[in-house]
């Protein structure tokens, strides 16, 4: 055996030369080839985090949460408009692709969606 390859090969002899069959199913390719990471002591990592922290950010603030889009029904049966609900947002008028009127909804329009009749009946209606 070549001395340089001795570290790569295991001491257990197998009938198959494939390394894939020797691995357990849970092992992944990433972990096999990833270099080993050494853990720093807890005191140093806390000090490093404090030093690397961005100066402009305040620790108490959290990022703005993405609000779920709300569906409103309008003139065409089975179709709904996707509206983003924002806390302080004025109503938005959008030109309806199905009729000649514009409808008003409480936030910015993000698109249209076809829905089942049972869902469509339960939705709130956009203002005409």
C-alpha positions as CSV (number, residue, x, y, z in Angstrom):
1,X,0.0,0.0,0.0
2,X,1.2,3.5,-0.8
3,X,1.9,5.4,2.5
4,X,0.1,8.6,1.3
5,X,-3.1,6.5,0.6
6,X,-3.0,4.8,4.0
7,X,-4.7,7.7,5.7
8,X,-7.5,7.7,3.2
9,X,-8.2,4.0,3.3
10,X,-9.7,2.2,6.3
11,X,-7.9,-0.7,7.9
12,X,-11.0,-3.0,7.4
13,X,-10.8,-5.0,4.2
14,X,-13.9,-5.3,2.0
15,X,-14.7,-7.3,-1.1
16,X,-15.9,-4.1,-2.8
17,X,-13.5,-1.4,-3.7
18,X,-16.3,1.2,-3.6
19,X,-16.1,3.7,-0.8
20,X,-19.8,4.5,-1.2
21,X,-21.0,1.1,0.1
22,X,-18.9,1.5,3.3
23,X,-20.6,4.7,4.4
24,X,-23.8,4.7,6.5
25,X,-26.9,6.0,4.8
26,X,-27.0,9.1,7.0
27,X,-23.5,10.3,6.0
28,X,-23.5,12.9,3.3
29,X,-20.9,13.9,0.7
30,X,-20.5,17.3,2.3
31,X,-19.5,16.1,5.7
32,X,-17.0,13.6,4.2
33,X,-15.0,16.2,2.3
34,X,-15.5,19.2,4.5
35,X,-12.4,20.3,6.5
36,X,-12.6,19.8,10.2
37,X,-13.5,22.9,12.1
38,X,-11.9,23.6,15.5
39,X,-14.1,25.2,18.1
40,X,-12.8,28.2,19.9
41,X,-13.3,28.6,23.7
42,X,-16.6,30.3,24.6
43,X,-15.0,33.4,26.0
44,X,-13.2,34.2,22.7
45,X,-16.3,33.6,20.5
46,X,-18.4,36.0,22.6
47,X,-15.6,38.6,22.3
48,X,-15.4,38.1,18.6
49,X,-19.1,38.4,18.1
50,X,-19.1,41.7,20.0
51,X,-16.3,43.0,17.9
52,X,-17.8,42.0,14.6
53,X,-21.3,43.3,15.4
54,X,-22.5,46.0,13.0
55,X,-22.3,49.4,14.6
56,X,-25.6,50.8,13.0
57,X,-27.9,48.1,14.3
58,X,-29.7,48.3,17.6
59,X,-30.1,45.1,19.5
60,X,-33.7,45.5,20.4
61,X,-35.2,45.9,16.9
62,X,-36.4,42.9,15.0
63,X,-36.8,42.8,11.2
64,X,-40.2,43.7,9.7
65,X,-42.4,40.5,9.5
66,X,-43.6,39.6,6.1
67,X,-47.4,39.8,6.1
68,X,-49.5,37.1,4.5
69,X,-51.3,38.1,1.4
70,X,-55.1,38.2,1.6
71,X,-57.5,37.1,-1.1
72,X,-60.5,39.3,-2.1
73,X,-63.2,38.2,-4.5
74,X,-64.4,40.5,-7.3
75,X,-66.7,40.5,-10.3
76,X,-65.6,37.3,-12.1
77,X,-66.8,34.1,-10.3
78,X,-64.0,31.9,-9.1
79,X,-61.3,34.6,-9.3
80,X,-59.6,36.4,-6.5
81,X,-57.2,39.3,-6.2
82,X,-54.1,38.8,-4.0
83,X,-53.7,41.9,-1.7
84,X,-50.8,42.5,0.6
85,X,-52.1,43.7,4.0
86,X,-49.9,46.5,5.4
87,X,-50.6,48.2,8.7
88,X,-50.7,51.8,7.5
89,X,-51.7,51.5,3.9
90,X,-54.2,53.5,1.9
91,X,-56.7,51.7,-0.3
92,X,-55.6,50.9,-3.8
93,X,-57.7,51.0,-7.0
94,X,-56.9,48.4,-9.6
95,X,-58.2,48.1,-13.1
96,X,-60.2,44.9,-13.4
97,X,-59.0,42.5,-16.2
98,X,-62.5,41.0,-16.4
99,X,-64.8,44.1,-16.5
100,X,-64.7,47.8,-17.4
101,X,-64.7,49.0,-13.8
102,X,-61.9,49.6,-11.3
103,X,-62.2,48.0,-7.9
104,X,-60.8,49.2,-4.5
105,X,-58.9,47.0,-2.1
106,X,-57.2,47.9,1.2
107,X,-53.6,47.4,0.1
108,X,-51.2,46.9,-2.9
109,X,-52.3,44.3,-5.5
110,X,-49.9,41.4,-6.0
111,X,-51.7,39.4,-8.6
112,X,-54.8,37.3,-9.4
113,X,-55.6,33.7,-8.6
114,X,-58.2,31.1,-9.6
115,X,-59.9,29.5,-6.6
116,X,-62.5,26.9,-5.9
117,X,-66.1,28.0,-5.6
118,X,-66.4,27.0,-2.0
119,X,-63.4,29.2,-1.2
120,X,-64.5,32.1,-3.4
121,X,-68.0,32.3,-1.7
122,X,-66.3,32.7,1.8
123,X,-64.0,35.6,0.7
124,X,-64.6,39.2,1.4
125,X,-65.7,41.2,-1.6
126,X,-63.6,44.0,-3.1
127,X,-65.4,47.4,-3.3
128,X,-66.8,48.2,-6.7
